[in-house]
Amino acid sequence: MAVLALFALPATIDLWRDPRAGLDLDDEGLRWFSGTRHAEVAWGEVGHVRLDTRLDFSVRASVVLADGGRKIRLPYESTPPHKALEAALLARGIAVQRHHFSLIG
């Protein structure tokens, strides 16, 4: 029984710690946080946002920087539903690229 309980230990710790995750869009830029991780990107640094639909139908978001095309992946737990995210980005004039079912990316 103790061996089986070890498999549930990480989930139990997460439940006890109650980590928060989210994404903020404001006039200055894009900020996200997940547990103890956090980052922000100013709108002037953003080339476009890439939304990748994976084979399991989940959507992963990446910010592609204007200077050189470096990608910064947003934590999955921080991203809102992809349609709402895309609408909010387009309302701010940020280009959004959709890519469906890529195995590598």
C-alpha positions as a printed NumPy array, in Angstrom:
array([[  0.   ,   0.   ,   0.   ],
       [  2.87 ,   2.374,   0.816],
       [  4.358,   1.855,  -2.654],
       [  1.077,   2.896,  -4.269],
       [  0.857,   5.95 ,  -2.014],
       [  4.259,   7.107,  -3.341],
       [  2.707,   7.563,  -6.783],
       [  0.102,   9.956,  -5.348],
       [  2.623,  11.937,  -3.311],
       [  3.453,  14.605,  -5.975],
       [ -0.258,  15.278,  -6.576],
       [ -0.88 ,  15.49 ,  -2.838],
       [  1.956,  17.987,  -2.421],
       [  0.566,  20.119,  -5.268],
       [ -2.865,  20.022,  -3.703],
       [ -1.448,  21.127,  -0.347],
       [  0.749,  23.909,  -1.842],
       [ -2.082,  25.144,  -4.101],
       [  0.186,  26.725,  -6.762],
       [ -1.314,  29.617,  -8.738],
       [ -0.933,  30.143, -12.48 ],
       [ -2.129,  32.856, -14.799],
       [ -1.52 ,  35.281, -17.63 ],
       [ -1.885,  39.074, -17.658],
       [ -2.174,  41.314, -20.714],
       [ -1.891,  45.054, -20.184],
       [ -0.706,  48.151, -22.058],
       [  2.944,  47.393, -21.332],
       [  3.173,  43.723, -22.245],
       [  2.456,  40.122, -21.475],
       [  3.145,  38.57 , -18.04 ],
       [  2.671,  35.01 , -16.884],
       [  3.255,  33.066, -13.716],
       [  3.078,  29.44 , -12.676],
       [  3.983,  28.414,  -9.16 ],
       [  7.351,  30.045,  -8.471],
       [  8.128,  30.723, -12.16 ],
       [  7.236,  34.057, -13.724],
       [  8.284,  36.153, -16.722],
       [  7.213,  39.103, -18.789],
       [  7.696,  40.375, -22.329],
       [  7.09 ,  43.941, -23.494],
       [  4.87 ,  44.336, -26.552],
       [  7.77 ,  45.885, -28.474],
       [  9.722,  42.635, -28.153],
       [  6.899,  40.416, -29.473],
       [  7.08 ,  39.456, -33.155],
       [  4.001,  37.236, -33.012],
       [  2.355,  34.586, -30.865],
       [  2.266,  31.038, -32.16 ],
       [ -0.547,  28.68 , -31.14 ],
       [  0.242,  25.015, -31.819],
       [ -2.512,  22.415, -31.73 ],
       [ -0.968,  19.134, -30.623],
       [ -2.089,  15.612, -31.471],
       [ -3.968,  15.369, -28.172],
       [ -5.919,  18.541, -29.204],
       [ -4.266,  20.665, -26.518],
       [ -3.043,  24.08 , -27.645],
       [  0.424,  25.31 , -26.651],
       [  1.296,  28.992, -26.861],
       [  4.709,  30.444, -27.676],
       [  5.814,  34.057, -27.911],
       [  8.155,  34.534, -30.878],
       [ 10.451,  37.491, -30.315],
       [ 10.896,  40.109, -33.038],
       [ 14.695,  40.116, -32.782],
       [ 15.833,  36.81 , -34.193],
       [ 12.719,  34.685, -33.803],
       [ 13.591,  33.115, -30.449],
       [ 10.57 ,  31.296, -28.969],
       [  9.445,  31.54 , -25.374],
       [  6.918,  28.865, -24.464],
       [  4.163,  29.848, -22.099],
       [  3.491,  27.283, -19.37 ],
       [  0.41 ,  25.277, -20.329],
       [ -1.181,  25.83 , -16.928],
       [ -0.838,  29.62 , -17.36 ],
       [ -2.612,  29.954, -20.677],
       [ -6.332,  30.692, -20.92 ],
       [ -8.537,  28.955, -23.51 ],
       [ -6.882,  29.486, -26.888],
       [ -9.836,  31.23 , -28.537],
       [-10.013,  33.85 , -25.778],
       [ -6.232,  34.327, -25.879],
       [ -6.236,  34.729, -29.653],
       [ -9.091,  37.265, -29.519],
       [ -7.327,  39.311, -26.818],
       [ -4.057,  39.339, -28.753],
       [ -5.732,  40.326, -32.014],
       [ -7.591,  43.133, -30.209],
       [ -4.169,  44.496, -29.174],
       [ -2.821,  44.234, -32.726],
       [ -0.502,  41.285, -32.021],
       [ -0.128,  38.84 , -34.905],
       [ -1.161,  35.264, -34.137],
       [ -0.072,  32.224, -36.144],
       [ -1.995,  28.945, -35.865],
       [ -0.234,  25.644, -36.512],
       [ -2.154,  22.386, -36.333],
       [ -0.857,  18.949, -35.362],
       [  2.88 ,  19.528, -35.433],
       [  4.968,  16.706, -34.001],
       [  8.068,  18.84 , -33.537],
       [  8.015,  22.506, -32.726]])
